[in-house]
Amino acid sequence: MNILPVNQSTLLVELDGLSQTLGLHERLRQAPIPGVTTLVPAARTLLVSFAPERISADELARRLLAQPPADSDHRQGELIEIPVHYAGEDLDDVARLLDLTTDEVIRRHGEHDYRVAFCGFAPGFAYLSGGAGFDVPRRPTPRTRIPAGAVALAGTFSGIYPTASPGGWQLIGTTPLDMWDVERTPAALLQPGMRVRFSATDAPPERTSVPAPAINTDAPVQAPTLEIVHPGLQTLFQDLGRFGQTAQGVSTAGAMDKGALRAANRRVGNPSDAAALEVALGGLKLRCHRPAMLGLAGAPLAVSIRTEAGETLSPAFDGPIELAAGDVLTLGTPRAGLRSYLALRGGFEVAPVLGSRSTDTLAKLGPRPLARGDRLRAAELPVTALDLEAHAAPELPSAGQTVTLDIVMGPRSDWFTAQALETLCAQAWDVTSQSDRIGLRLQGERALERINDAELPSEGTVTGAIQVPASGQPVLFLADHPLTGGYPVIACVADYHLDLAGQIPANARIRFNPINDFSPLGGEASS
């Protein structure tokens, strides 16, 4: 057992294989270690997140190392039959790779039961182990879009894409079954421990698209409080995130700057975890229909109010903002940072999805982005007194500036050359315009080179992970990152700098400052 550092609240346990990983996962679920908050199993690793105030990394590593290695008990779970139209784009290539005919691939894929080992990559995406025993590499170049229902192979796993998404697995067929449906409980059709059997069908699948959950703008409970006149570049509902759904392949997501979300809610006396509006690069314009109290935090910007009488007001950004019926509020462009948070006293009335009101842009979960004409209603959350004190706002970066982020080396630092480790922290990295809530795509003068060119089996990832694809140009994962990934993570942003990372705009630059030397907490580092 190797125990590798990830960040200040997460460890990565590396085991001999899938069976041992699932065995440890089952044991820790049955006899939890106090302070452990989340477990994410993968092909041969278990990602273990913990509360540092309850247990230290060293103590947790000691407790984990004391666990005797044991394989999963392979209990026979419920059998799910999946009809497949075997006409995938890569079926002929897979047959050549396996030195089989396409008919043999189809026959063997359908005559053996698979087991749902774990979920990751996307909500409802199940990694199916066992089965035919195929072992095929991922495609050299991932596709930018794979349709929902695509049945695919990669490594020793089979899988079914629950929604349309990019991907690098080999496509062998399609199924009409919905792998993911938020109206169903549980939303994921395939759950860890279930058995899966594929059966060939001659008919191409007929699928009907399921729209994303809409904002509750038509509920007849009360008149709307606010109306969207212009949503700006992107305005989303966000709260602190979606917890307890990793078994279905759903990550936490939530606000990019959680400290700013809490601050906006405190300003109007809301619970700190109430949903608020996350406004990227300003430009939001709201019309008020009922008296309201708003609070702003995060990226500072100019605020103006045009009253029904035609008067223009300029309230302070860092204080409660009172609106009367007929007022129109406009947010300018941030002076620094990227995302501002707007809270409504009493909260927004918006339906939760899997326990959260946040929008996950990668998983397509939660309310859709706000659009012109949306009418927003106030909820009736318990409130306290307004926060009228002046609080020092954190200094945020602007385009053209360089921001330094502290990083924890690992868990895969040893997959890279000594020169790459030096380059990671010695050169500045440009934040490209392809960045979004999923991650910051970085570009450096010198790419990061690996000494281990093996294909990394999928393993759990965290917000702040610096993942390095084959190009050597890193991606810094942010709130909406996938739950698992297949490229090595050279380092992770320190927990206390995650909010800052979520405020870095395109065309800024990043320097990384390591706060530790890479060293496993138990066992030997992988080579």
C-alpha positions in Angstrom: 0.0 0.0 0.0 1.4 3.4 -1.0 -0.1 6.6 0.5 0.5 9.7 -1.6 -0.2 13.3 -0.7 -2.8 15.1 -2.7 -3.6 18.3 -0.8 -4.0 19.4 2.8 -7.2 17.4 3.2 -6.8 14.5 0.8 -4.6 11.4 0.5 -4.4 8.9 -2.4 -4.1 5.3 -1.4 -2.5 3.1 -4.1 -3.1 -0.6 -4.0 -2.2 -3.7 -6.1 -5.4 -3.6 -8.2 -9.1 -3.1 -8.4 -10.1 -5.9 -6.1 -8.0 -4.6 -3.3 -9.2 -1.1 -3.9 -12.8 -2.1 -3.7 -12.0 -4.3 -0.6 -10.5 -1.3 1.3 -13.4 0.9 0.1 -16.0 -1.6 1.5 -14.1 -2.0 4.8 -13.8 1.8 5.3 -17.6 2.2 4.6 -18.4 -0.5 7.1 -16.0 0.8 9.8 -15.4 4.5 9.0 -12.3 6.2 10.3 -13.4 9.3 12.3 -12.7 12.5 10.3 -12.9 10.9 6.9 -15.4 12.7 4.8 -15.3 11.2 1.2 -14.1 8.1 -0.5 -13.6 7.9 -4.2 -12.5 4.4 -5.5 -10.9 4.0 -8.9 -9.0 1.4 -10.9 -6.2 0.8 -8.3 -6.4 3.8 -6.0 -8.7 5.1 -3.3 -9.0 8.9 -2.8 -9.6 9.7 0.9 -10.7 13.2 1.9 -10.7 14.2 5.5 -11.3 17.0 7.9 -7.9 18.2 9.1 -9.4 19.6 12.3 -10.5 16.1 13.3 -7.6 13.9 12.1 -4.1 14.8 10.8 -2.7 13.4 7.5 -0.1 11.5 9.4 -2.6 9.9 11.8 -4.9 9.0 8.9 -2.0 7.5 7.0 -1.1 5.4 10.0 -4.7 4.2 10.3 -4.9 3.3 6.7 -1.6 1.4 6.7 -2.9 -0.6 9.6 -5.7 -1.9 7.4 -5.0 -5.5 6.3 -5.0 -5.9 2.5 -8.1 -7.9 1.4 -9.9 -8.4 -1.9 -13.5 -7.3 -2.4 -16.0 -10.0 -1.4 -17.6 -9.9 -4.9 -21.1 -10.0 -3.6 -23.6 -10.8 -6.2 -25.6 -7.5 -6.8 -28.7 -6.9 -8.8 -28.4 -7.9 -12.5 -29.1 -5.1 -15.1 -29.5 -6.1 -18.7 -28.3 -3.6 -21.3 -29.5 -3.9 -24.9 -26.7 -2.8 -27.4 -26.7 -2.1 -31.1 -23.2 -3.1 -31.9 -22.2 -0.7 -34.7 -19.7 1.6 -32.9 -17.2 3.6 -34.9 -14.3 1.8 -33.3 -15.6 -1.8 -33.4 -13.4 -2.8 -36.3 -10.3 -1.2 -34.6 -11.1 -3.0 -31.3 -11.4 -6.3 -33.2 -7.9 -5.8 -34.7 -6.4 -4.8 -31.4 -7.7 -8.0 -29.8 -6.9 -10.1 -32.8 -10.6 -11.2 -33.1 -13.4 -10.9 -35.6 -16.1 -8.2 -34.9 -18.6 -11.1 -34.4 -16.3 -12.6 -31.7 -16.0 -9.2 -30.0 -19.8 -8.9 -29.9 -20.3 -12.5 -28.7 -17.7 -12.3 -25.9 -18.8 -8.9 -24.8 -22.3 -10.2 -24.3 -21.7 -13.6 -22.8 -20.0 -12.6 -19.6 -21.3 -10.6 -16.7 -19.6 -7.3 -15.8 -19.6 -5.8 -12.3 -20.0 -2.0 -11.5 -16.7 -1.3 -9.8 -17.1 2.4 -9.2 -18.5 5.6 -10.8 -16.6 8.6 -12.0 -15.7 10.9 -15.0 -19.3 12.0 -15.3 -22.5 11.5 -13.3 -23.8 8.0 -13.9 -20.6 6.8 -15.7 -20.0 3.3 -14.3 -16.6 1.6 -14.7 -17.5 -2.1 -15.5 -14.9 -4.7 -14.6 -14.5 -8.4 -15.3 -16.7 -9.5 -18.2 -15.0 -10.6 -21.4 -11.5 -9.7 -20.1 -10.7 -7.3 -22.9 -7.8 -4.9 -22.5 -7.6 -2.2 -25.2 -5.9 1.3 -25.0 -7.8 4.5 -25.2 -7.9 6.3 -28.5 -4.7 8.3 -29.3 -6.8 11.5 -29.7 -10.0 11.9 -27.7 -13.2 12.8 -29.5 -14.7 16.2 -28.7 -18.2 14.7 -28.5 -19.5 11.2 -27.8 -23.3 10.7 -27.8 -25.2 9.6 -24.8 -25.7 5.9 -24.7 -22.4 5.0 -26.4 -21.0 1.7 -25.1 -17.2 1.8 -25.0 -14.0 0.1 -23.9 -10.8 1.4 -22.4 -8.1 -0.6 -20.6 -9.8 -3.5 -18.9 -13.1 -1.6 -18.4 -16.3 -1.3 -20.3 -18.6 1.7 -19.8 -21.6 3.6 -21.1 -21.6 7.4 -21.7 -24.6 8.7 -19.7 -24.6 12.1 -21.5 -23.0 13.6 -24.5 -19.4 14.5 -23.6 -15.8 14.4 -24.8 -14.0 11.1 -24.3 -11.2 8.9 -25.5 -12.8 5.4 -25.0 -13.2 3.0 -28.0 -16.8 3.0 -29.1 -18.4 -0.4 -30.0 -22.1 0.2 -29.8 -25.0 2.2 -28.4 -27.9 1.5 -26.0 -31.3 3.3 -25.7 -31.3 3.1 -21.9 -30.9 6.3 -19.8 -27.9 5.8 -17.6 -28.6 9.1 -15.8 -31.9 10.7 -14.9 -32.2 13.2 -12.1 -36.0 12.5 -11.9 -35.1 8.9 -10.9 -34.0 7.7 -7.4 -31.1 7.0 -7.5 -30.4 9.1 -10.6 -27.7 6.7 -11.8 -29.1 3.5 -13.3 -25.9 1.6 -12.5 -24.7 1.5 -8.9 -21.5 0.0 -7.4 -21.8 -3.7 -6.8 -24.5 -4.3 -9.5 -23.9 -6.8 -12.3 -24.4 -5.9 -15.9 -25.0 -8.2 -18.9 -25.0 -6.9 -22.5 -27.3 -8.3 -25.2 -27.1 -7.6 -28.9 -30.0 -6.0 -30.7 -30.4 -5.3 -34.4 -32.4 -2.0 -33.9 -30.5 1.3 -33.6 -31.5 3.0 -30.3 -34.1 5.6 -30.2 -33.4 8.2 -27.5 -35.3 11.2 -26.3 -33.4 14.1 -24.8 -34.1 15.1 -21.2 -33.9 18.9 -20.7 -31.9 20.3 -17.9 -33.9 21.3 -14.7 -35.4 24.7 -15.2 -35.4 27.6 -12.8 -38.7 27.7 -11.0 -40.0 30.9 -12.5 -43.7 30.0 -12.9 -44.6 28.9 -9.4 -47.8 30.7 -8.3 -46.6 31.1 -4.7 -45.9 34.8 -4.8 -45.0 37.5 -7.3 -41.4 37.6 -8.5 -38.9 39.7 -6.6 -36.3 40.2 -9.4 -36.3 39.9 -13.2 -33.3 39.4 -15.4 -33.0 42.2 -17.9 -29.5 41.1 -19.0 -27.6 38.1 -17.6 -24.1 39.2 -18.5 -21.6 36.8 -19.8 -22.6 34.0 -17.4 -24.8 34.1 -14.3 -25.5 30.9 -12.4 -27.1 29.8 -9.1 -24.4 28.5 -6.8 -24.2 27.3 -3.2 -21.4 25.5 -1.3 -21.8 22.3 -3.4 -23.3 18.9 -3.8 -22.2 16.5 -1.1 -22.5 12.8 -0.6 -23.0 11.8 -4.3 -19.6 10.4 -5.3 -21.0 6.9 -5.5 -23.0 8.1 -8.5 -20.0 9.9 -10.1 -21.1 13.3 -9.0 -18.5 15.8 -7.6 -19.1 18.6 -5.1 -18.9 21.5 -7.6 -20.5 24.7 -6.0 -19.3 28.3 -5.9 -15.8 29.0 -7.4 -15.1 31.4 -4.5 -16.8 29.9 -1.5 -15.5 32.6 0.9 -17.1 35.3 -1.3 -20.4 33.3 -1.4 -20.5 33.2 2.4 -19.6 36.9 2.6 -22.4 37.9 0.3 -24.9 35.9 2.4 -23.6 37.3 5.7 -24.0 40.8 4.3 -27.8 40.3 4.2 -28.2 38.0 7.2 -28.7 34.8 5.3 -27.4 31.3 6.3 -23.9 31.1 4.8 -24.7 28.2 2.6 -27.8 29.8 0.9 -27.8 29.8 -2.9 -26.7 33.1 -4.5 -26.0 34.3 -8.0 -22.4 33.8 -9.3 -21.8 36.6 -11.9 -18.8 36.2 -14.2 -17.2 39.4 -15.4 -20.2 41.6 -14.4 -22.8 42.9 -16.8 -25.8 41.6 -14.9 -28.9 43.8 -15.0 -31.9 43.2 -12.8 -35.3 44.8 -12.5 -36.9 44.8 -9.0 -40.6 44.0 -8.7 -40.9 43.9 -4.9 -38.8 45.6 -2.2 -35.5 43.6 -1.7 -32.2 43.7 0.1 -29.1 42.5 -1.8 -25.5 41.8 -0.7 -22.4 41.6 -3.0 -19.0 40.1 -2.5 -16.1 38.7 -4.5 -14.8 40.5 -7.5 -15.3 44.3 -6.8 -17.3 46.3 -9.4 -19.3 49.4 -9.8 -23.0 49.2 -8.8 -25.7 51.5 -10.2 -29.4 51.8 -9.6 -31.9 53.6 -11.9 -35.0 54.3 -9.9 -38.5 54.4 -11.3 -38.4 58.2 -11.0 -35.3 58.3 -13.2 -32.7 59.0 -10.4 -29.3 57.3 -10.7 -27.8 56.0 -7.4 -24.3 54.5 -6.9 -24.4 52.3 -3.7 -21.2 50.9 -2.2 -20.2 47.4 -3.3 -19.3 46.4 0.2 -22.6 47.2 2.0 -26.2 46.0 1.9 -28.1 47.3 -1.1 -31.8 48.2 -0.8 -34.0 48.1 -3.9 -37.5 49.4 -4.3 -40.1 48.2 -6.8 -39.3 49.6 -10.2 -35.5 50.0 -9.5 -33.1 48.6 -12.1 -29.7 47.5 -10.8 -26.7 47.2 -13.1 -23.3 45.6 -12.3 -20.3 46.9 -14.1 -17.1 45.1 -15.0 -14.9 43.9 -12.1 -11.9 46.0 -11.3 -10.0 42.8 -10.3 -10.9 39.1 -10.1 -13.5 37.4 -12.2 -16.6 36.3 -10.2 -19.0 38.4 -8.0 -21.7 36.9 -5.8 -25.1 38.5 -5.3 -27.2 37.3 -2.4 -30.9 38.1 -1.8 -32.1 38.5 1.8 -34.2 35.4 2.6 -32.5 33.5 -0.2 -33.6 32.6 -3.7 -36.5 30.1 -4.4 -34.8 27.5 -6.6 -35.4 23.8 -6.5 -32.5 21.6 -5.3 -31.1 18.8 -7.5 -29.4 16.0 -5.6 -29.4 18.1 -2.5 -27.8 21.3 -3.9 -29.0 24.4 -5.8 -25.7 24.8 -7.5 -25.1 24.6 -11.3 -22.5 22.0 -12.4 -21.6 23.0 -15.9 -19.7 19.8 -16.7 -22.2 17.4 -15.3 -25.2 19.5 -16.5 -26.7 19.4 -13.1 -28.8 22.0 -11.3 -30.6 25.1 -12.6 -29.7 26.2 -16.1 -27.8 29.5 -16.6 -29.9 32.6 -16.1 -31.4 34.2 -19.2 -33.2 37.4 -20.2 -36.7 37.4 -18.8 -36.2 34.9 -16.0 -38.2 35.9 -12.9 -36.6 35.1 -9.5 -38.6 34.7 -6.3 -37.4 35.1 -2.8 -37.4 32.2 -0.5 -38.2 32.3 3.2 -34.9 31.3 4.8 -34.3 32.3 8.4 -32.4 35.5 8.5 -30.3 37.5 11.1 -29.2 41.1 11.4 -27.5 42.7 8.4 -23.7 42.8 8.4 -22.9 46.5 8.4 -19.3 46.2 9.3 -16.5 46.9 6.8 -14.5 43.8 6.0 -11.1 43.8 4.2 -11.7 42.1 0.9 -8.9 39.8 -0.4 -6.7 41.2 -3.1 -7.7 39.7 -6.4 -5.7 39.5 -9.7 -6.4 41.2 -13.0 -5.6 40.4 -16.5 -1.9 40.9 -17.2 -0.9 40.4 -13.5 0.9 37.4 -12.0 -0.6 35.6 -9.1 1.2 33.1 -6.9 -0.5 29.9 -5.7 0.9 27.6 -3.1 0.9 24.0 -4.1 1.3 20.6 -2.5 3.5 18.3 -4.6 2.0 15.0 -5.6 0.4 12.6 -6.0 2.2 11.8 -9.3 5.2 14.2 -9.1 7.4 11.2 -9.6 6.0 10.6 -13.0 7.9 13.7 -14.2 11.5 14.6 -14.9 13.5 16.6 -12.5 13.5 19.4 -15.1 9.7 19.3 -15.3 9.4 19.7 -11.5 11.8 22.7 -11.7 9.9 24.2 -14.7 6.5 23.9 -13.0 7.6 26.4 -10.3 10.3 28.3 -12.2 8.3 29.7 -15.1 5.1 31.7 -15.2 2.1 30.1 -16.8 -0.4 32.0 -19.0 -4.1 31.5 -18.3 -5.7 31.0 -21.7 -9.1 32.1 -22.9 -10.2 28.4 -23.0 -10.5 28.4 -19.2 -13.9 28.0 -17.5 -15.5 26.6 -14.3 -14.0 23.1 -15.2 -10.4 24.3 -15.1 -7.8 26.8 -16.1 -6.0 25.8 -19.2 -2.4 27.0 -18.8 0.3 27.6 -21.4 4.0 27.8 -20.6 7.1 28.4 -22.7 8.4 25.0 -21.7 6.1 22.0 -21.5 6.4 19.4 -18.7 8.0 16.2 -19.6 7.3 12.8 -18.1 9.7 10.0 -17.2 6.8 7.5 -17.0 4.9 7.3 -20.2 2.5 4.5 -19.0 -1.2 5.0 -19.3 -2.5 6.0 -15.9 -5.6 4.1 -14.8 -8.4 6.5 -13.9 -8.2 7.8 -10.4 -10.0 10.3 -8.2 -9.2 14.0 -8.6 -9.8 17.1 -6.4 -10.4 20.8 -7.0 -7.0 22.4 -7.4 -5.4 19.3 -9.1 -2.8 20.3 -11.7 -3.3 17.6 -14.3 -0.8 17.2 -17.1 -2.0 15.8 -20.5 0.2 14.5 -23.2 0.9 18.0 -24.5 2.8 18.8 -21.3 0.7 22.0 -20.8 -1.2 21.7 -17.5 -4.8 22.1 -16.6 -5.7 23.4 -13.1 -9.0 21.7 -12.1 -11.6 24.0 -10.6 -15.1 23.5 -9.1 -16.7 21.6 -12.0 -13.9 19.2 -12.7 -14.6 15.5 -13.4 -14.6 13.1 -10.4 -11.9 10.9 -11.9 -9.2 11.6 -14.5 -6.7 9.6 -16.5 -3.7 12.0 -16.7 -1.1 12.3 -13.9 -1.5 15.1 -11.4 1.9 16.7 -10.7 0.7 18.8 -7.8 -2.4 20.4 -6.2 -3.2 23.9 -5.1 -3.3 24.4 -1.4 -6.8 24.4 0.1 -6.5 28.0 1.3 -5.7 29.2 -2.2 -8.7 27.5 -4.0 -10.9 30.6 -3.7 -8.2 32.7 -5.2 -7.7 30.2 -8.1 -11.4 30.6 -8.9 -10.9 34.3 -9.3 -8.1 34.3 -11.8 -9.1 35.8 -15.2 -7.9 34.9 -18.6 -4.6 36.5 -19.7 -3.4 36.6 -16.1 -0.3 34.6 -15.2 0.3 32.0 -12.5 3.4 31.1 -10.6 3.4 28.0 -8.4 5.1 27.9 -5.0 5.6 24.4 -3.5 5.1 24.2 0.2 6.4 20.6 0.5 8.8 18.1 -1.1 7.0 15.1 -2.6 7.2 12.1 -0.3 4.8 9.2 0.2 3.4 8.9 3.6 3.7 5.2 3.6 5.2 2.5 1.3 7.3 3.5 -1.7 6.6 6.0 -4.4 5.4 4.5 -7.7 8.0 4.6 -10.5 
